[in-house]
């Protein structure tokens, strides 16, 4: 699913590009929430500051992208 979202970001159809970019941004947010939920699990190996910076940074950019798309350009409102 992850590879399909990345591949569709460069699709010929503009609507497919917008949907896949929004899906990728949503994936980044959900991914960070899952890591936060499982942070105390003994099998979790993502406990370094670099790992958390990458995970949370990706989620922050995903959230910023979705906010910009929904609030700023209104592309999701019109299509």
Backbone as XML, in Angstrom:
<?xml version="1.0"?>
<chain id="A" units="angstrom">
  <residue number="1" name="UNK">
    <atom name="N" x="0.828" y="-1.183" z="0.000"/>
    <atom name="CA" x="0.000" y="0.000" z="0.000"/>
    <atom name="C" x="0.877" y="1.254" z="0.000"/>
  </residue>
  <residue number="2" name="UNK">
    <atom name="N" x="1.934" y="1.213" z="0.797"/>
    <atom name="CA" x="2.842" y="2.352" z="0.877"/>
    <atom name="C" x="3.458" y="2.656" z="-0.485"/>
  </residue>
  <residue number="3" name="UNK">
    <atom name="N" x="3.930" y="1.638" z="-1.168"/>
    <atom name="CA" x="4.533" y="1.838" z="-2.491"/>
    <atom name="C" x="3.516" y="2.318" z="-3.516"/>
  </residue>
  <residue number="4" name="UNK">
    <atom name="N" x="2.286" y="1.838" z="-3.414"/>
    <atom name="CA" x="1.238" y="2.290" z="-4.332"/>
    <atom name="C" x="0.942" y="3.774" z="-4.133"/>
  </residue>
  <residue number="5" name="UNK">
    <atom name="N" x="0.908" y="4.228" z="-2.873"/>
    <atom name="CA" x="0.676" y="5.648" z="-2.607"/>
    <atom name="C" x="1.800" y="6.505" z="-3.174"/>
  </residue>
  <residue number="6" name="UNK">
    <atom name="N" x="3.022" y="6.050" z="-3.025"/>
    <atom name="CA" x="4.159" y="6.806" z="-3.560"/>
    <atom name="C" x="4.125" y="6.808" z="-5.088"/>
  </residue>
  <residue number="7" name="UNK">
    <atom name="N" x="3.822" y="5.689" z="-5.689"/>
    <atom name="CA" x="3.784" y="5.612" z="-7.149"/>
    <atom name="C" x="2.678" y="6.484" z="-7.727"/>
  </residue>
  <residue number="8" name="UNK">
    <atom name="N" x="1.539" y="6.534" z="-7.066"/>
    <atom name="CA" x="0.406" y="7.318" z="-7.580"/>
    <atom name="C" x="0.597" y="8.821" z="-7.412"/>
  </residue>
  <residue number="9" name="UNK">
    <atom name="N" x="1.586" y="9.239" z="-6.618"/>
    <atom name="CA" x="1.855" y="10.665" z="-6.477"/>
    <atom name="C" x="2.296" y="11.275" z="-7.794"/>
  </residue>
  <residue number="10" name="UNK">
    <atom name="N" x="2.779" y="10.440" z="-8.718"/>
    <atom name="CA" x="3.243" y="10.914" z="-10.017"/>
    <atom name="C" x="2.348" y="10.428" z="-11.153"/>
  </residue>
  <residue number="11" name="UNK">
    <atom name="N" x="1.096" y="10.159" z="-10.836"/>
    <atom name="CA" x="0.128" y="9.687" z="-11.819"/>
    <atom name="C" x="-0.191" y="10.809" z="-12.808"/>
  </residue>
  <residue number="12" name="UNK">
    <atom name="N" x="-0.659" y="10.445" z="-13.989"/>
    <atom name="CA" x="-1.012" y="11.424" z="-15.022"/>
    <atom name="C" x="-2.241" y="12.225" z="-14.606"/>
  </residue>
  <residue number="13" name="UNK">
    <atom name="N" x="-3.191" y="11.598" z="-13.957"/>
    <atom name="CA" x="-4.436" y="12.235" z="-13.543"/>
    <atom name="C" x="-4.202" y="13.085" z="-12.291"/>
  </residue>
  <residue number="14" name="UNK">
    <atom name="N" x="-4.612" y="14.360" z="-12.345"/>
    <atom name="CA" x="-4.420" y="15.277" z="-11.218"/>
    <atom name="C" x="-5.185" y="14.832" z="-9.974"/>
  </residue>
  <residue number="15" name="UNK">
    <atom name="N" x="-6.387" y="14.317" z="-10.164"/>
    <atom name="CA" x="-7.188" y="13.880" z="-9.022"/>
    <atom name="C" x="-6.532" y="12.687" z="-8.321"/>
  </residue>
  <residue number="16" name="UNK">
    <atom name="N" x="-5.968" y="11.771" z="-9.090"/>
    <atom name="CA" x="-5.261" y="10.632" z="-8.502"/>
    <atom name="C" x="-4.039" y="11.106" z="-7.721"/>
  </residue>
  <residue number="17" name="UNK">
    <atom name="N" x="-3.354" y="12.117" z="-8.224"/>
    <atom name="CA" x="-2.204" y="12.683" z="-7.518"/>
    <atom name="C" x="-2.632" y="13.286" z="-6.186"/>
  </residue>
  <residue number="18" name="UNK">
    <atom name="N" x="-3.708" y="14.067" z="-6.195"/>
    <atom name="CA" x="-4.172" y="14.713" z="-4.958"/>
    <atom name="C" x="-4.603" y="13.681" z="-3.926"/>
  </residue>
  <residue number="19" name="UNK">
    <atom name="N" x="-5.318" y="12.661" z="-4.373"/>
    <atom name="CA" x="-5.792" y="11.632" z="-3.448"/>
    <atom name="C" x="-4.625" y="10.841" z="-2.878"/>
  </residue>
  <residue number="20" name="UNK">
    <atom name="N" x="-3.661" y="10.485" z="-3.712"/>
    <atom name="CA" x="-2.530" y="9.708" z="-3.204"/>
    <atom name="C" x="-1.644" y="10.544" z="-2.285"/>
  </residue>
  <residue number="21" name="UNK">
    <atom name="N" x="-1.491" y="11.823" z="-2.566"/>
    <atom name="CA" x="-0.707" y="12.683" z="-1.673"/>
    <atom name="C" x="-1.406" y="12.843" z="-0.327"/>
  </residue>
  <residue number="22" name="UNK">
    <atom name="N" x="-2.716" y="13.003" z="-0.356"/>
    <atom name="CA" x="-3.463" y="13.089" z="0.899"/>
    <atom name="C" x="-3.409" y="11.755" z="1.646"/>
  </residue>
  <residue number="23" name="UNK">
    <atom name="N" x="-3.468" y="10.654" z="0.918"/>
    <atom name="CA" x="-3.361" y="9.336" z="1.549"/>
    <atom name="C" x="-2.001" y="9.119" z="2.175"/>
  </residue>
  <residue number="24" name="UNK">
    <atom name="N" x="-0.940" y="9.581" z="1.519"/>
    <atom name="CA" x="0.403" y="9.459" z="2.063"/>
    <atom name="C" x="0.554" y="10.318" z="3.324"/>
  </residue>
  <residue number="25" name="UNK">
    <atom name="N" x="0.009" y="11.526" z="3.292"/>
    <atom name="CA" x="0.061" y="12.396" z="4.471"/>
    <atom name="C" x="-0.715" y="11.772" z="5.628"/>
  </residue>
  <residue number="26" name="UNK">
    <atom name="N" x="-1.877" y="11.207" z="5.327"/>
    <atom name="CA" x="-2.648" y="10.522" z="6.363"/>
    <atom name="C" x="-1.921" y="9.312" z="6.915"/>
  </residue>
  <residue number="27" name="UNK">
    <atom name="N" x="-1.243" y="8.587" z="6.046"/>
    <atom name="CA" x="-0.450" y="7.444" z="6.484"/>
    <atom name="C" x="0.634" y="7.882" z="7.465"/>
  </residue>
  <residue number="28" name="UNK">
    <atom name="N" x="1.292" y="8.987" z="7.182"/>
    <atom name="CA" x="2.353" y="9.480" z="8.074"/>
    <atom name="C" x="1.803" y="9.808" z="9.458"/>
  </residue>
  <residue number="29" name="UNK">
    <atom name="N" x="0.617" y="10.380" z="9.506"/>
    <atom name="CA" x="-0.005" y="10.729" z="10.783"/>
    <atom name="C" x="-0.392" y="9.472" z="11.550"/>
  </residue>
  <residue number="30" name="UNK">
    <atom name="N" x="-1.053" y="8.543" z="10.886"/>
    <atom name="CA" x="-1.468" y="7.297" z="11.538"/>
    <atom name="C" x="-0.241" y="6.500" z="11.985"/>
  </residue>
  <residue number="31" name="UNK">
    <atom name="N" x="0.796" y="6.493" z="11.185"/>
    <atom name="CA" x="2.029" y="5.795" z="11.515"/>
    <atom name="C" x="2.610" y="6.333" z="12.832"/>
  </residue>
  <residue number="32" name="UNK">
    <atom name="N" x="2.652" y="7.655" z="12.978"/>
    <atom name="CA" x="3.178" y="8.257" z="14.208"/>
    <atom name="C" x="2.284" y="7.929" z="15.405"/>
  </residue>
  <residue number="33" name="UNK">
    <atom name="N" x="0.975" y="7.948" z="15.201"/>
    <atom name="CA" x="0.063" y="7.613" z="16.298"/>
    <atom name="C" x="0.243" y="6.165" z="16.758"/>
  </residue>
  <residue number="34" name="UNK">
    <atom name="N" x="0.475" y="5.272" z="15.816"/>
    <atom name="CA" x="0.722" y="3.879" z="16.183"/>
    <atom name="C" x="2.028" y="3.735" z="16.957"/>
  </residue>
  <residue number="35" name="UNK">
    <atom name="N" x="3.051" y="4.454" z="16.532"/>
    <atom name="CA" x="4.320" y="4.402" z="17.263"/>
    <atom name="C" x="4.158" y="4.962" z="18.679"/>
  </residue>
  <residue number="36" name="UNK">
    <atom name="N" x="3.388" y="6.028" z="18.807"/>
    <atom name="CA" x="3.170" y="6.606" z="20.133"/>
    <atom name="C" x="2.402" y="5.637" z="21.025"/>
  </residue>
  <residue number="37" name="UNK">
    <atom name="N" x="1.445" y="4.953" z="20.450"/>
    <atom name="CA" x="0.644" y="4.004" z="21.209"/>
    <atom name="C" x="1.475" y="2.802" z="21.661"/>
  </residue>
  <residue number="38" name="UNK">
    <atom name="N" x="2.449" y="2.409" z="20.860"/>
    <atom name="CA" x="3.258" y="1.222" z="21.161"/>
    <atom name="C" x="4.642" y="1.567" z="21.727"/>
  </residue>
  <residue number="39" name="UNK">
    <atom name="N" x="4.847" y="2.811" z="22.145"/>
    <atom name="CA" x="6.180" y="3.232" z="22.590"/>
    <atom name="C" x="6.677" y="2.485" z="23.823"/>
  </residue>
  <residue number="40" name="UNK">
    <atom name="N" x="5.789" y="1.979" z="24.679"/>
    <atom name="CA" x="6.197" y="1.266" z="25.891"/>
    <atom name="C" x="6.251" y="-0.245" z="25.706"/>
  </residue>
  <residue number="41" name="UNK">
    <atom name="N" x="5.989" y="-0.700" z="24.511"/>
    <atom name="CA" x="6.042" y="-2.134" z="24.240"/>
    <atom name="C" x="7.487" y="-2.613" z="24.327"/>
  </residue>
  <residue number="42" name="UNK">
    <atom name="N" x="7.731" y="-3.730" z="25.002"/>
    <atom name="CA" x="9.114" y="-4.198" z="25.146"/>
    <atom name="C" x="9.786" y="-4.568" z="23.818"/>
  </residue>
  <residue number="43" name="UNK">
    <atom name="N" x="9.008" y="-4.867" z="22.796"/>
    <atom name="CA" x="9.590" y="-5.232" z="21.499"/>
    <atom name="C" x="9.882" y="-4.020" z="20.615"/>
  </residue>
  <residue number="44" name="UNK">
    <atom name="N" x="9.456" y="-2.844" z="21.033"/>
    <atom name="CA" x="9.684" y="-1.638" z="20.241"/>
    <atom name="C" x="11.152" y="-1.245" z="20.288"/>
  </residue>
  <residue number="45" name="UNK">
    <atom name="N" x="11.738" y="-1.056" z="19.122"/>
    <atom name="CA" x="13.146" y="-0.663" z="19.053"/>
    <atom name="C" x="13.309" y="0.769" z="18.545"/>
  </residue>
  <residue number="46" name="UNK">
    <atom name="N" x="12.219" y="1.489" z="18.431"/>
    <atom name="CA" x="12.262" y="2.872" z="17.959"/>
    <atom name="C" x="12.268" y="3.810" z="19.162"/>
  </residue>
  <residue number="47" name="UNK">
    <atom name="N" x="13.374" y="3.818" z="19.892"/>
    <atom name="CA" x="13.418" y="4.618" z="21.105"/>
    <atom name="C" x="14.542" y="5.649" z="21.107"/>
  </residue>
  <residue number="48" name="UNK">
    <atom name="N" x="15.196" y="5.832" z="19.985"/>
    <atom name="CA" x="16.261" y="6.829" z="19.924"/>
    <atom name="C" x="15.678" y="8.193" z="19.548"/>
  </residue>
  <residue number="49" name="UNK">
    <atom name="N" x="16.341" y="9.261" z="19.917"/>
    <atom name="CA" x="15.852" y="10.591" z="19.531"/>
    <atom name="C" x="15.759" y="10.772" z="18.014"/>
  </residue>
  <residue number="50" name="UNK">
    <atom name="N" x="16.685" y="10.175" z="17.266"/>
    <atom name="CA" x="16.623" y="10.287" z="15.808"/>
    <atom name="C" x="15.372" y="9.613" z="15.257"/>
  </residue>
  <residue number="51" name="UNK">
    <atom name="N" x="15.054" y="8.432" z="15.760"/>
    <atom name="CA" x="13.849" y="7.733" z="15.299"/>
    <atom name="C" x="12.604" y="8.566" z="15.561"/>
  </residue>
  <residue number="52" name="UNK">
    <atom name="N" x="12.491" y="9.100" z="16.765"/>
    <atom name="CA" x="11.318" y="9.904" z="17.109"/>
    <atom name="C" x="11.270" y="11.203" z="16.318"/>
  </residue>
  <residue number="53" name="UNK">
    <atom name="N" x="12.425" y="11.794" z="16.053"/>
    <atom name="CA" x="12.444" y="13.014" z="15.252"/>
    <atom name="C" x="11.953" y="12.742" z="13.834"/>
  </residue>
  <residue number="54" name="UNK">
    <atom name="N" x="12.374" y="11.627" z="13.256"/>
    <atom name="CA" x="11.923" y="11.277" z="11.906"/>
    <atom name="C" x="10.439" y="10.932" z="11.872"/>
  </residue>
  <residue number="55" name="UNK">
    <atom name="N" x="9.981" y="10.150" z="12.833"/>
    <atom name="CA" x="8.580" y="9.731" z="12.870"/>
    <atom name="C" x="7.662" y="10.931" z="13.094"/>
  </residue>
  <residue number="56" name="UNK">
    <atom name="N" x="7.969" y="11.728" z="14.115"/>
    <atom name="CA" x="7.116" y="12.869" z="14.437"/>
    <atom name="C" x="7.260" y="13.996" z="13.421"/>
  </residue>
  <residue number="57" name="UNK">
    <atom name="N" x="8.449" y="14.145" z="12.857"/>
    <atom name="CA" x="8.626" y="15.152" z="11.806"/>
    <atom name="C" x="7.812" y="14.830" z="10.571"/>
  </residue>
  <residue number="58" name="UNK">
    <atom name="N" x="7.790" y="13.575" z="10.198"/>
    <atom name="CA" x="6.990" y="13.141" z="9.051"/>
    <atom name="C" x="5.508" y="13.385" z="9.315"/>
  </residue>
  <residue number="59" name="UNK">
    <atom name="N" x="5.061" y="13.083" z="10.524"/>
    <atom name="CA" x="3.666" y="13.304" z="10.877"/>
    <atom name="C" x="3.328" y="14.795" z="10.870"/>
  </residue>
  <residue number="60" name="UNK">
    <atom name="N" x="4.242" y="15.622" z="11.354"/>
    <atom name="CA" x="4.006" y="17.065" z="11.374"/>
    <atom name="C" x="3.887" y="17.624" z="9.955"/>
  </residue>
  <residue number="61" name="UNK">
    <atom name="N" x="4.761" y="17.174" z="9.066"/>
    <atom name="CA" x="4.673" y="17.627" z="7.680"/>
    <atom name="C" x="3.417" y="17.094" z="6.992"/>
  </residue>
  <residue number="62" name="UNK">
    <atom name="N" x="3.022" y="15.870" z="7.326"/>
    <atom name="CA" x="1.773" y="15.333" z="6.780"/>
    <atom name="C" x="0.571" y="16.137" z="7.234"/>
  </residue>
  <residue number="63" name="UNK">
    <atom name="N" x="0.542" y="16.490" z="8.508"/>
    <atom name="CA" x="-0.552" y="17.311" z="9.037"/>
    <atom name="C" x="-0.545" y="18.695" z="8.404"/>
  </residue>
  <residue number="64" name="UNK">
    <atom name="N" x="0.636" y="19.288" z="8.271"/>
    <atom name="CA" x="0.742" y="20.610" z="7.638"/>
    <atom name="C" x="0.270" y="20.561" z="6.191"/>
  </residue>
  <residue number="65" name="UNK">
    <atom name="N" x="0.620" y="19.489" z="5.482"/>
    <atom name="CA" x="0.182" y="19.350" z="4.088"/>
    <atom name="C" x="-1.343" y="19.261" z="4.000"/>
  </residue>
  <residue number="66" name="UNK">
    <atom name="N" x="-1.931" y="18.425" z="4.849"/>
    <atom name="CA" x="-3.385" y="18.278" z="4.811"/>
    <atom name="C" x="-4.087" y="19.585" z="5.183"/>
  </residue>
  <residue number="67" name="UNK">
    <atom name="N" x="-3.564" y="20.286" z="6.171"/>
    <atom name="CA" x="-4.156" y="21.576" z="6.548"/>
    <atom name="C" x="-4.048" y="22.586" z="5.409"/>
  </residue>
  <residue number="68" name="UNK">
    <atom name="N" x="-2.910" y="22.621" z="4.751"/>
    <atom name="CA" x="-2.725" y="23.539" z="3.628"/>
    <atom name="C" x="-3.668" y="23.209" z="2.485"/>
  </residue>
  <residue number="69" name="UNK">
    <atom name="N" x="-3.852" y="21.936" z="2.222"/>
    <atom name="CA" x="-4.743" y="21.533" z="1.130"/>
    <atom name="C" x="-6.203" y="21.850" z="1.440"/>
  </residue>
  <residue number="70" name="UNK">
    <atom name="N" x="-6.621" y="21.532" z="2.637"/>
    <atom name="CA" x="-8.027" y="21.719" z="2.990"/>
    <atom name="C" x="-8.351" y="23.190" z="3.235"/>
  </residue>
  <residue number="71" name="UNK">
    <atom name="N" x="-7.507" y="23.876" z="3.975"/>
    <atom name="CA" x="-7.792" y="25.259" z="4.358"/>
    <atom name="C" x="-7.375" y="26.269" z="3.285"/>
  </residue>
  <residue number="72" name="UNK">
    <atom name="N" x="-6.223" y="26.056" z="2.689"/>
    <atom name="CA" x="-5.659" y="27.051" z="1.792"/>
    <atom name="C" x="-6.202" y="27.022" z="0.375"/>
  </residue>
  <residue number="73" name="UNK">
    <atom name="N" x="-5.986" y="25.951" z="-0.288"/>
    <atom name="CA" x="-6.317" y="25.920" z="-1.715"/>
    <atom name="C" x="-7.755" y="25.518" z="-1.974"/>
  </residue>
  <residue number="74" name="UNK">
    <atom name="N" x="-8.346" y="24.771" z="-1.091"/>
    <atom name="CA" x="-9.721" y="24.336" z="-1.277"/>
    <atom name="C" x="-9.888" y="23.299" z="-2.350"/>
  </residue>
  <residue number="75" name="UNK">
    <atom name="N" x="-8.819" y="22.614" z="-2.730"/>
    <atom name="CA" x="-8.927" y="21.619" z="-3.802"/>
    <atom name="C" x="-9.836" y="20.468" z="-3.420"/>
  </residue>
  <residue number="76" name="UNK">
    <atom name="N" x="-9.828" y="20.074" z="-2.159"/>
    <atom name="CA" x="-10.680" y="18.966" z="-1.749"/>
    <atom name="C" x="-12.145" y="19.397" z="-1.655"/>
  </residue>
  <residue number="77" name="UNK">
    <atom name="N" x="-12.395" y="20.661" z="-1.478"/>
    <atom name="CA" x="-13.772" y="21.160" z="-1.361"/>
    <atom name="C" x="-14.470" y="21.169" z="-2.715"/>
  </residue>
  <residue number="78" name="UNK">
    <atom name="N" x="-13.731" y="21.487" z="-3.764"/>
    <atom name="CA" x="-14.354" y="21.645" z="-5.083"/>
    <atom name="C" x="-14.453" y="20.358" z="-5.871"/>
  </residue>
  <residue number="79" name="UNK">
    <atom name="N" x="-13.629" y="19.369" z="-5.554"/>
    <atom name="CA" x="-13.630" y="18.129" z="-6.344"/>
    <atom name="C" x="-14.194" y="17.023" z="-5.567"/>
  </residue>
</chain>
